[in-house]
């Protein structure tokens, strides 16, 4: 349930909700009303995936603690440092040194373009002419009439406003709103499907990220345990676990994963996120140190590895695209970061262009780690570069443990996003099973806090955790999993869906930006003759002629922009589909082939 306070100066402000309208400060609330408010607040704070995602990046939710543009840049960068980022050297192994750098830049520009599109669409839908339409549909005719009455007593809102009036939209709601309100409503019948499809892609993708986390933690623990049990006595218990199959380790680390994954409340999850970010940042810095200045030069690259500038056949490039997209994409955090910014219009607009600056840093970091990591370890690059650090070095052992600990502590936050999206689909069924109603009424408020509903939620969360452990047992190799999640999930979320959304946004000629003000731009293309008539002066023939020439020039320019935009979207769609289909095929084939063995042991350095 999303809430927004009316932006007028009426003496009786109104809280506008999706399901109902509740006057503020009208009499004293009853005891039952106070209980409902507390339960609603508790549910929102514990279940809202947007708030939990923001907490995962240490983004403040309070209006009093908005973040600056530079802080938003740091959050965008931190959101990429994870399993996908640590797999970049292995990704370069599939495409070569030269094409690895070029491919990372191309994918980075593609991701930047599509993420900018998502931000612009979301911000435009929350300002200007769309505000009254969306509020009227969300709250019914009574609320629409109330808003209209309030506008008569306040400053009128311009048709093309540069102020964000509506509350933030998440990614699925933004996609659905584009289908519903743009292109003259031609695609409105697909809005519900678009929202459900995007939500399913989010759940599947970030659930795959949790599986990757389990594999990284299990592989790190196996490597450390095998190292410390190598010289154990034959009749000791430590010798019996030396060389144990990696398939046992996800079960062993489940002792740590299950308690972390079962934590639901945000106030208990945020400290985990702070510690995880510290561990990951320190570990990443140490990885760069070992790659560039490390003393482990006993096994240099073979000549054929040094000459691998471009890898053939081209079919292997899809494996690189999947791993790179998993590291470059931050679409799941994008709108949550925008929500926490003090100047959200500057995320993808002037003068700061925060998103663009953050993508420059992200592309440089990924290219550097992939390039230098591959130049150091060659074809021996593991699915996580931390596993390639020397095994006889105390510092490298500490770094491996820190990275594994950072990923472990992030597991609960990532799973909460997935579980809350899944709970939205299962909750109505559970409410009906205990005789409640799925409508927005008191019964639902009571059911959410009932013992049965709490049991259902934690049971669902436990089965989600159990599922990640079982998949990690079946497929313990990290590399193909990272590439598969990137190929399927992030190709859909970061390329395919935004391309379709932008195509719908600019479907007709009247939808072009030259005919309508963008919410981050302070100018609007207007008729010169109309401008000349301001102040009661009639337009002159010269002004009329100038206005006609301007319209014709704008029409020609808009047509060229439309053609270029559609060609660009077609190329990006083909790129996304190639990474999706090709990456899925080769990764699944690789996973099935490796799963038929005894798992993937840690690389020997």
KOLROVO-894274 format. One record per residue: x, y, z of N, C-alpha, C in turn. Coordinates in steps of 0.001 Angstrom, whole numbers, plus 500000, padded with zeros to 6 digits. Layout:
BEGIN
XYZXYZXYZ...
% end
This chain:
BEGIN
500849498817500000500000500000500000500882501230500000500699502079499025501536503258498881500782504469499351501434505337500089500797506522500632501519507760500136500759508815499914501337510103499573500439511183500130501047512170500721500278513272501286500001514309500216498794514823500219498393515803499218499306517018499265499667517519498062500639518608497966499968519978497902498798520175498521498139521464498457498130522102499824497529523294499877497512524058501129496149524017501781495364523006501471494039522893502071494155522701503569493224523251504373493326523120505832493106521710506323492591520816505462492368519432505862493154518525504923494425518324505207495213517469504319494683516047504318494876515383503183494325514052502984495459513095502676495430511919503282496351510851502939495695510021501862496295509976500695495704509262499573496306507875499512495449506877499537495877505485499548495324504786498317495859503608498074495373502831496955493943502348497188493610501984498424492337501334498681491315502234499346491752503243500044490797504040500790491358505421501018490558506292501593490959507659501901490669507918503366491698508280504111491557508457505552491884509892505903490960510689506398491280512067506786492256512080507940493130513079507906494108513247508974493607514298509950493864514066511186493562515020512250492089515400512275491220514414512038489784514652512149489286513830513329489235514405514486488821513679515675489942512793516190489705512141517321490694511243517913490473509827517386491521509126516992491339507766516494490928506825517623490095505876517245489656504875518216490763503863518458490541503003519467491548501991519779491720501012518625490621500620517984490723499694516852491461500333515682491221501638515463491927502332514391493422502390514677493794502627515924495212502655516278495843501288516069495117500220516420495657498876516197495856498619514717494897499041513888495038498836512447496234499601511898496434500825512389497565501608511906498895500964512283498951500454513531500195499814513955500479498575513128499431497772512859499633496562512065500024496901510627499396497947510081499738498358508728501193498818508665501595499613509644502973500099509675503956498943509830503625497984510688504508496835510900504651496020509627503515495821508923503578495025507706504382495721506621504187497032506483504926497772505478506423497751505762506782497905507034508194497955507390508870496605507278508093495527507381508699494202507340508587493538505988507579493928505185507321493237503931507665494037502695507735495359502773507915496171501567509278495899500964509286495336499765510558494980499154511392496201498816510742497328498513511512498527498190512289499023499397511683498970500569512375499421501767513509498472502118513278497174501953514317496207502258515473496336501278515159496560500002516223496740499020517049497973499342516387499031499759517127500222500154518017499944501351517510499173502301518331498829503457519539497989503057519389497178502010520503496351501555521680497185501091521397498372500593522465499274500163522724500383501170522199500229502376522347501235503423521751502573503005520643502555502287519989503775501836518979504194502882519024505400503384518074505830504404516679505959503839515682505564504634514294505660504207513629506918504717514251507603505664513633508767506263513799509983505369512775510842505375512851512081504614513933513007505168514272512854506439515257513724507065516682513316506713516862512171506098518208511675505828518342511313504353517963512218503485518125512005502061519609512035501695519950511345500637521346511231500246521655512218499125522909512593499040523370513509498009523652512747496721524023513483495683524338512846494406525577511956494514526581512414495226527796511607495381527534510355496210526689510474497214526331509291497997525535508310497151524657508820496293523918507944495383524867507228494429525885507927493974526890507301493111527578506149493831527945506355495095528600505289495852527672504097496048526382504346496276525441503237496440525297502439495147525286503127494009525210502413492742526433501531492533527597502043492906528822501259492747528819500068493700528406500298494950528388499201495920527424498103495517526344498472494835525352497474494445525899496484493431527003496808492743527574495912491739528672495015492297529181495310493479530286494526494041529701493294494710529748492181494010529183490939494519529694489766493712528859488733493605529277487533492898529584487784491433528758488612490753529006488888489352530292489663489123530573490630489985531791491425489858533025490553490024533006489641490983534158488777491226534348487733490133533363487572489245533461486596488155533938487214486850534302488486486828534709489141485582535965488521484956537008488131485713538149487468485053537746486181484342536858485418484935536370484207484279535565484545483037534865485701483043534125486142481864535076486490480730536206487143481036537197487467480012537780486199479399537811485127480155538293483848479636537444483373478456536190483790478393535282483332477338535264484236476115535936485374476138535859486300475005537210486864474605538201486837475489539517487346475150539780488715475750541026489153475667541456490376476333540876491607475659541072491732474338540620492922473625539100493005473613538449491926473204536995491941473127536361491994474506537103491575475532536576491694476890536403493149477287537411493974477004537319495402477323536269496078476452536311495796475144535341496410474229533926495970474570533748494679474847532418494181475178531874494752476474532741494935477460532299495536478718531828496963478498532541497724477654532139499102477378530813499134476626530650498258475623529400498229474855528224497858475748528393496829476561527314496433477465527035497518478498528098498195478960527889499273479916527076500412479331527367500798478080526585501847477422525143501407477208524940500143476853523580499636476650522797499651477953523437499191479029522767499175480330522467500600480787523404501528480581523188502925480962521992503510480214521899503241478934520791503775478148519456503252478650519382501985478955518112501412479386517755501816480819518751501917481690518469502363483050518032503826483071518621504647482199518172506032482086516734506091481613516372505203480697514990505151480215514033504820481348514400503873482201513529503491483319513321504669484258514407505380484576514297506531485480513434507621484866513652507942483591512895509009482950511409508673482868511102507426482519509692507028482447509032507127483823509708506652484855509139506684486196508902508115486652509859508992486407509739510371486869508682511143486072508586510886484789507573511576483993506172511139484383505998509866484677504689509367485086504263509927486440505213510365487249504900510884488584504807512394488605504751513039487442504669514485487380503783514875486207503419516168486155502704516693485016501308516129484847500946515859483598499565515518483260499149514144483766500100513272484128499744511926484536499284511847485991499570512869486778499282512798488212497793512628488468496982513516487891495543513456488138494938512162487600495435511681486462494898510454485872495160509267486778496408509149487247496770507996488084496059508069489428496006509256490040495319509385491324493841509050491191493220509491490110491802509210489921491537507716489798492414507001489079492211505562488912492547504788490182493525505257490941493912504548492157492920504746493285492324505911493386491538506257494564490052506447494296489620506346493034488201506452492748487771507882492500486522508037492085486017509352491705485941510317492873485677509821494086485565510723495234486886511422495514487965510634495474489267511237495698489632512190494577489293511816493339489570512699492213488834514025492375487572513957492827486824515186493057487449516015494166487941515342495226488582516054496327489836516775495840490638516078495011491842516696494477491490517886493608490403517761492818489991518863491956489541520058492785488809519808493885488391520910494750489588521581495405490562520754495817491730521335496468492539522198495499492545521815494230493307522594493258492708523985493076491391524110493285490766525422493146491203526388494234491644525850495389492061526680496510493572526774496646494277526247495677495731526257495761496297526644494405497600526700494368498272527044493123498063525938492108497589526252490920497321525202489945498615524528489496498499523224489252499656522460488802499723522528487281500893522793486756501045522869485323500869521498484682500483521509483414500322520241482693501647519497482595502715520243482360504046519643482283504856520144483476504719519482484611505377519922485833506743519269485947507688519972486566508999519385486818509138518957488276508023518763488964508021518303490347507427516899490404508064516034491201507573514667491369506486514683492426505245514510492004504104514621492900503729513264493489503689512245492660503297510916493125504445510238493864504128509250494707505187508507495402505989507671494422507181507217494819508018506430493907507329505158493450507561504790492198507082503534491640508227502531491612507912501265491869508932500255491692508997499867490223509906498972489900510135498617488502508897498001487837508259496977488431507068496414487780505945497424487596505707498289488589504646499289488451504969500295487352506244500644487195506626501568486127506358500960484754506731499699484580506482499033483295504985498968483011504196498605484022502751498516483826502146499874483497502614500927484162502076502266483904502404502741482496503577502403481993503927502774480620502973502121479635502709500825479825501768500130478940500365500711479062500012501186480224498634501610480465498352503023479978499300503932480150499020505342479910499660505896478643500660505240478089501295505769476894500703505141475629501135505657474493500688505182473175499175505248473036498559506233473681497117506394473575496329505238474147496926504468475044496219503339475655496108502124474761496878502071473666496791500932472752497224499629473409498132499712474351498682498507474973498228498357476428497152499040476795496707499000478191496299497597478617495820496796477684495378495444478052496554494544478448497774494963478093498949494166478460499610494661479743499038495676480391499688496267481573499817495255482702498744494532482968498787493552484063499799492452483776499816491966482544500787490928482176502213491452482305502442492721481874503781493297481954504256493381483395503337493784484310503721493852485719504054492464486262503219491487485977503449490131486493504728489534485912504959489764484630506158489215483993507416489830484593507407491155484794508571491818485382508798491362486820507718491210487585507855490729488961508426489317488992507952488454488088508478487089488024509955487077487660510341487933486710511755488020486338512609488501487506512086489462488278512820489938489453512997488831490482511910488103490768511978487018491758512980485961491311512873485529490059513746484469489558515207484906489544515449486134489106516833486604488991517498486725490354516830487379491281517460487592492588517450486319493441516566485383493133516672484063493769517915483339493251518213483516491944519452482965491411520675483586492043520602484876492358521720485529493053521953484877494413520878484529495119521027483840496410521704482482496242521378481786495166522030480493494911523526480697494668523861481744493922525280482050493683525985482325495008525329483045495907525927483339497208526238482057497977525307481104497957525545479834498649526751479118498049526845479122496715527967478443496062529306479096496410529343480427496454530595481111496785531022480796498219530088480864499145530423480568500546530881479125500690530165478194500044530531476778500150531904476515499535532199477098498368533491476879497718534632477459498553534418478612499155535461479220499986535752478363501210534705477888501864534914477039503038535604475741502664535261475162501527535920473916501107537405474143500883537741475264500204539144475537499934539943475722501216539387476464502179540103476700503437540225475420504258539154474633504319539189473393505117540152472396504503540153472247503179541089471316502542542543471731502784542774473036502835544135473505503067544611473168504478543744473350505482544155473142506868544075471679507297543479470835506489543417469407506837544335468577505953545173469229505162546040468475504244547070467631504999547574468122506122548616467415506872548068466706508110546778466455508148546179465800509317546560464328509361546562463797510585546874462382510771545815461517510107546227460328509680545322459463508921544129459043509756544315458811511027543228458309511863542448459433512559542663460682512186541959461793512821540689462131512049539755462849512733538508463237512093538729464294511003539785465131511205540059466162510211540519465555508893541193464415508957541625463772507719540425463222506943539385462835507660538210462264506992537443463302506174537549464586506516536842465610505755537720466236504684539025465854504661539900466397503626539524465791502280539371466649501283539009466170499954537557465772499817536737466120500798535311465787500716534672466520499542533718465870498890533070466470497726532449467808498092532532468723497158531994470062497391530480470042497558529832468982497126528374468911497247527922468848498707528821468486499621528454468449501035528505469839501685529260470727501107529504472000501787528300472931501824527445472991500790526223473786500971525373473318502143525387472018502419524640471502503578525311471937504869526648471916504884527358472339506086527116473820506383527239474668505360527083476112505590525623476508505797524699475579505576523286475890505849523058476184507326523959475687508190523866476000509614523978477507509837524745478190508985524876479643509072523854480366508204523523479792507062522648480467506101521216480526506602520709479451507177519304479424507597519007480483508660519799480623509723519494481706510684519545483093510068520526483341509195520616484661508562519435484888507631519049483863506880517958484002505934516592484122506566516413483661507796515109483710508445514829485050509116515820485952509163515596487268509763514691488076508843513620488629509407512620489316508597512618490828508789512777491307510002512621492725510293513842493519509831513568494690509264514629495515508700515604495981509768515103496314510947515987496859511975517040495845512405516801494553512173517805493542512455518669493235511238518215493632510034518951493322508821519972494393508453519699495643508802520598496722508411522010496542508970522213496158510239523595495919510701524316494847509889523579493819509436524187492808508583524714493458507300523917494380506744524308495021505494525546495896505681525608496620506778526770497481507037528043496636507127527978495551507871529153494678508001529509494026506674528486493643505897528739493006504605529419493969503647528975495209503608529595496189502717531056496437503096531331496498504392532711496706504835533594495531504413533100494321504603533877493127504232534117493070502725533080493361501933533206493258500488534150494321499933534047495544500437534928496605499937536383496337500296536611495906501531537983495580501927538514494389501142537684493382500952538110492211500190538416492535498740537607493391498128537842493760496734539149494531496585539409495458497498540668496200497450541865495256497595541746494272498477542848493322498664543035492428497443541936492084496757542043491280495535542847492033494482542555493326494309543338494128493361544812494168493780545073494232495063546458494254495527547180492962495142546533491808495367547175490534495039547360490381493537546416490891492755546537490765491303547709491587490770547863492802491281548861493731490725550222493585491411550223493435492741551490493458493478551820492135494156551023491113493959551267489850494637552591489217494233553105488362495117554402487713494885554270486327494275553046485899494014552846484544493498553034484546491978554268484511491536554587484532490108555171483195489650554989482153490423555624480873490118554998480179488919553778480544488542553094479856487453552568480892486465553426481429485590552989482486484673552064481936483601551482482860482825550557482457481768551306481732480663550646480730480102551207480035478946551148480954477727552001480708476718551995481580475526550631481642474850549930480502474773548618480532474120547609481355474910547769481439476224546885482284477014547219483763476819548507484087476707548902485477476493548426485990475137548322485098474160547924485497472815546409485473472624545656485193473662544202485069473520543575486459473571543755487219472477543169488550472395541682488482472073541318487561471217539912487357470841539650485862470841538571485449471488538231484034471617537232483670470525537482482556469873536533482012468914536142480610469371534958480110469087533919480698468249533122481785468978532317482504468196531544483611468736530495483136469724530097481865469646529074481353470568529507481466472020530807481488472286531273481622473668531108483040474189530894483999473278530725485372473717529447485542474539528465484694474282527230484784475066527491484468476535528483483597476812528839483313478195529433484555478863530251485281478110530785486539478631529660487538478881528730487658477938527641488631478079526828488358479333526572487083479629525804486756480831526525487160482101527818486826482195528576487183483400528735488693483531528982489392482409529166490844482470527873491547482854526738491105482317525464491723482671525155491527484152525524490372484692525288490116486120526093491073486987527203491563486461528039492487487225527703493942486957527266494264485737526995495647485381525606496102485779524679495171485921523292495546486162523064495950487615522329497046487797521869497457489114520420497870489068519659497253488146518278497681487926517407497418489145517739496408489933516925496121491109517028497196492177518138497944492185518348498988493181518100500385492635517913500502491329517914501804490677516863502754491242515603502353491233514535503246491669514526503433493182515090502496493927515186502673495370516226503747495713517304503778494952518300504835495149517702506190494781516957506234493698516305507487493304515353507975494387514642507059495028513700507414496091514406508057497271515645507659497530516371508169498696517152509443498412517178509910497167517978511087496816517250512378497189518021513351497621517447514667497901517089515408496618517788515113495512517479515689494206517351514558493184516221513858493207516080512665492352516119512962490868515729514179490449515739514500489030517149514524488449518158514628489309519538514664488847520160513275488758519380512221489027519925510877488888520269510594487427519351510915486519519599510691485093519515511976484295519547513128484968519412514403484278520432515410484744520416516600484127521390517642484478521067518248485825522034518859486483523429518998486022524343517873486480523878517010487369524772516038488004524990514795487138523910514262486515524001513010485759524664511928486617524088511704487788524692510769488746524776509358488191523725508900487529523731507547486971524840507384485945525045508379485109526077508291484078527472508230484703527710509053485714529025509029486370529257507704487085528222507156487702528382505876488391528670504744487398528043504778486213528302503731485225529718503820484692530293505022484619531697505147484221532584504424485229532329504651486515533114503979487559532910502470487498531666502031487307531366500594487281532048499918486103531975500531484919532599499939483735534111499875483905534723500932484446536174500935484645536581499851485646535846499723486742536191498712487745536049497299487189534956497037486473534754495699485904535785495383484834536106496369483982537123496138482957538486495891483586538818496660484624540119496499485273540242495138485944539206494751486696539277493450487370539311492312486364538478492387485327538477491326484327539791491239483581540340492385483170541572492391482389542757491928483216543006492582484351544182492228485151544032490851485807542800490500486167542594489170486729542889488075485721542473488273484464542767487254483454544246487248483082544855488449482986546292488486482691547110487796483775546577487747484991547313487132486104547095485622486162545834485186485989545516483768486210545105483025484941544839483714483850544555483049482590543339482144482656543469480978482009542347480042481948542059479386483297542895479643484290542646479073485620541700479923486448541188481023485886540277481899486623539068481112487104538780481237488388537633480546488974536381481418488851535230480841489209533982481578489152533963482784490064534793482786491106535019483951491958536519484139492080537009485331491727538445485577491701539076485374493070538289485459494123538850485245495465539375483833495631538820482870494883539279481492494975540628481291494291541076482251493501542380482164492849543511482736493690543224483350494813544277483908495652545145482778496202546423483043496479547324481984496947546820481350498244547019480032498327546498479281499465547476479217500633548714479594500426549703479517501502550024480889502069549091481804501968549298483168502420548218483510503430548642483949504612547675484246505667546747485389505278547302486404504633546478487549504249545405487135503247545774486305502275544782485869501295543700485022501939544053484251502951543046483459503649542058484363504390542582485421504997541704486373505678540778487052504666541314487411503488540517488082502468539413487154501961539757485902501724538738484949501285537621484832502316538025484767503579537034484645504642536176485900504739536771487080504550536008488319504608534994488399503477535404488024502267534478488059501137533343487072501351533674485865501815532627484878502079531676485366503174532234486005504208531403486525505291530511487666504788531073488549503947530274489637503398529116489129502564529360488109501748528284487532500937527269486826501818527746486122502847526827485437503754525906486420504462526441487546504907525630488526505618524644489241504699524926489261503401524004489875502446522895488927502037523043487650502322522078486638501879520663486952502369520521487310503636519190487553504185518483488718503522519213489788503229518609490946502584518183490626501158519021489921500417518651489542499056517446488610499065517392487691500022516270486768500073514987487469500490515085488519501303513890489235501727513201489892500548513982490443499616513393491021498408512623489948497650513235488774497470512580487691496747511358487185497494511484486979498795510378486415499565509189487366499625509438488673499681508316489614499730507566489666498409508285489585497296507604489535496005506812488241495864507384487140496343506645485876496301505451485887497254505616486555498403504531486621499382503342487401498840503586488390498018502487489145497431501586488254496594502179487245495938501371486330495149500707485237495954501324484846497084500776483746497884499865484214499001499952485456499386499240485937500556497727485809500414497203486188499254495746486124499071495239484698499197496016483730498714495599482337498838495601481888500302496595482325501064496650481961502475495519482629503263495183483886502887494082484579503566492779483830503345492559483399502105491320482667501813491287481313502521492468480710502723492502479395503364492099479441504831492221480635505456491810480754506859490496481525506980489794481640505846488461482242505887488440483731505839489522484390505381489563485843505299489221486319503917489442487602503682489171488231502401490424488920501927490613488927500633491800489560500046491627491049499844490474491593500184490252493019500015491012493807501070491063495127500852491796496004501772490870496392502913490697495508503902489779495773504996490378495308506305489581495373507356490102495052508687490493493589508804489760492705508113490064491290508238491487490991507811491915491653506714493279491439506259494280491953507270493963493087507882494865493624508888495047492632510026493934492025510468494028491071511557494738489796511111494471489348509872495064488107509405496571488216509261497072489389508876498511489542508701499271489329510002498679489630511105499355489465512387498917488193513114498081487384512472497619486161513124498722485116513131498703484209514084499750483173514145499828482330512885498659482059512258498683481235511054499403481940509909499121483236509724499768483961508641501264484101508881501660484321510139503088484393510456503758483053510175503079481958510533503620480626510267503757480381508774502746480782507997502806480621506556503994481384505965504185482609506444505262483418505883506626482790506167506873482407507405508181481842507730508369480461507102507289479722506912507403478436506216507813478657504768507172479645504129507557479963502754509012480394502687509439481225503631510815481698503632511795480547503857511452479604504725512326478459504963512467477607503711511366477383502995511438476567501782512240477281500695512179478609500660513028479334499716514510479139500051514866479212501321516258478986501733516677477553501408515798476608501729516098475202501466516306474972499973515533475670499143515684475525497700517035476005497205517523477137497725518839477616497305519943476641497698519811476014498851520822475045499298520812473810498419519604473321498071519509472112497252520027472358495837519747473509495277520275473816493944521795473929493992522334474531495053523782474633495200524426473251495361523721472310495981524229470939496084524268470288494705523237470507493919523171469898492591524117470567491608524274471909491724525109472667490781526073473523491590527184472951492050528075473722492937529032474650492216529128474593490885530085475423490162529541476842490023530371477822490331529911479205490385529837479832488997530857479601488176530956480279486891529726480149486015529287478930485674528095478792484839526834479375485486526732479318486808525555479882487474525509481400487317526674482055487511526714483508487347526322483884485923526877483182484951526580483482483560525126483183483221524558482125483799523161481790483520522218482844484088522463483264485324521616484295485927521717485595485135522925485956484712523071487164483920522434487046482554522608485870481908522061485680480570520548485750480566519914485079481494518454485005481500517855486185482260518218486326483524517567487319484376517895488748484002519188489078483969519571490464483745519445490877482278519454489911481344519129490267479961517683490712479857516798490023480553515389490411480548515181491736481269515717491855482495515457493037483314516177494276482802517371494108482258518172495258481897518156495626480433517729494713479547517734495006478118516376494793477471515851493580477559514638493243476804513440494051477292513144494002478586511983494717479114512111496225478936513263496858479255513358498302479005513229498684477529513734497837476612513587498135475186512118498153474801511374497142475232509948497104474931509238498294475575509619498638476796508992499758477486509260501078476761510482501296476316510794502536475605510096502587474248509958501436473593509245501408472319507794501807472504507161501319473546505780501710473830505714503189474196506701503673474924506704505061475375506718506026474183507503505711473162507607506571471987506882505964470780505772505294471029505104504557469958504553505489468887503882506545469278503246507439468318503983508765468263503699509530467235504404510784467016504150511792468118502913511796468649502603512762469694503275512417471017503833511196471124504533510808472353505989511250472362506458511860471270507859512253471208508146513372472193509371513396472720509751514391473723509713515816473185509808515970471848509773517322471301508399517939471424507367517109471623506019517628471782505619517764473239506452517319474116506056517271475524507272517442476393507151518139477471508287518427478344508671517207479147509961516942479221510436515914480137510434516474481543510255515581482527510113516039483903511420516589484458512554516278483834513819516802484326514289518000483490513504518349482469513900519449481585512988520622481845513521521801481954512715522958482284512137523673481090512239523125479883511747523791478698510687522963478021509816523642477289508780522985476518508737523613475140508656522782474105508560523308472757507183523917472580507108525192472332505835525882472225505706526528470861504512526938470549504241527608469291504646529072469416505469529544468482505949530920468558504821531919468417503825531571467591502698532477467420501912532620468698501797531520469449501101531592470727501865532453471712503185532319471696504004533113472598503874534601472301503765534914471027503679536316470652502372536948471079501351536090471349500047536617471720499924536880473198500982536625473975500923536840475408500791538331475688499954538685476624499758540066476987498723540762476129497942539966475366496871540548474587497286541006473215498573540873472833499012541295471512498771540176470509498123540415469415497877539362468430499171538954467755499275537701467326500484537260466652500650537929465305501861538322464975502154538954463700502344537895462625502220538253461345502473537273460279503869536666460343504838537515460730506200536983460850506277535909461931505567536161463077505570535173464160504872533896463733503773534035462985503056532849462513503938532028461576504639532709460670505530532002459752506667531323460494507221532042461472508300531446462260507809530227463030506589530320463562506039529175464288505834527981463384505346528233462146505174527122461221506495526485460841507519527303460607508839526753460283509408525945461435509179526451462656509676525730463830508979524373463960507666524374463706506945523102463810507419522108462758507654522596461531508124521693460482509521521167460811510388522056461309511738521618461693511682520623462838510799520912463819510663519992464950510114518659464503509184518678463534508613517425463028509676516595462324510514517259461494511575516520460804512584515967461805512965516809462784513899516330463795513330515197464625512025515313464957511391514236465719511330512942464937511094513030463620511070511824462797512425511146462755513496511936462621514846511358462619515168510713463959514810511397465025515066510820466354514299509518466534513069509469466031512269508266466178512889507094465428513368507348464214513992506288463434515256505792464129516110506730464576517344506338465265517033505566466535516010506021467261515658505359468513515174503934468263514344503728467259513829502393466987514925501463466468515848501992465660516976501170465205517844500767466387518117501744467260518903501432468464518220500382469328516910500506469514516177499535470323516172498154469682516113498118468347516161496826467668517503496143467894518599496928467820519925496356468055520047495850469490519586496649470453519661496227471847518774495016472117517616494957471456516745493798471628517415492539471098518054492641469935518771491484469393519928491084470299520639492073470849521730491778471774521213491069473017520101491578473579519528490939474755519038489532474476518378489328473337517882487994472993519021487035472702520109487534472084521266486680471834521898486226473139522066487171474066522615486796475373521668485872476117520368486095475986519380485275476681519355483852476154519164483700474849519009482357474264520343481623474240521374482285473688522669481623473599523266481323474956523227482314475855523770482086477187523033481005477939521710481003477841520927479970478534521269478586478005521376478450476684521655477132476094523021476604476524524055477406476333525409476917476619525659476775478119525072477648478911525261477517480356524529476304480909523306476076480462522571474899480930523279473626480490523784473623479263524530472450478801525770472226479655526465473316479984527667473204480814527311472751482227526221473286482759525813472918484116525424471454484185524675470974483199524256469565483187525467468649483067526433469045482223527626468217482047528443468146483332528576469268484037529364469272485267528593468636486420527255468773486401526462468173487479526481466661487424526790466096486270526850464636486172528093464064486833529075464948487147530269464507487849530122464639489339531248464829490020531237464928491483531369466360491951530994467298491098531091468705491481532379469305490981532548470573491177533718471300490702534628471627491867535779471040491924536680471341493034537269472727492904537813473174493980538488474472493955539693474395493050539993475449492341541118475428491410542436475274492142543329474574491523544674474425492090545549475552491593546160476237492496546972477411492148548438477013492131
% end
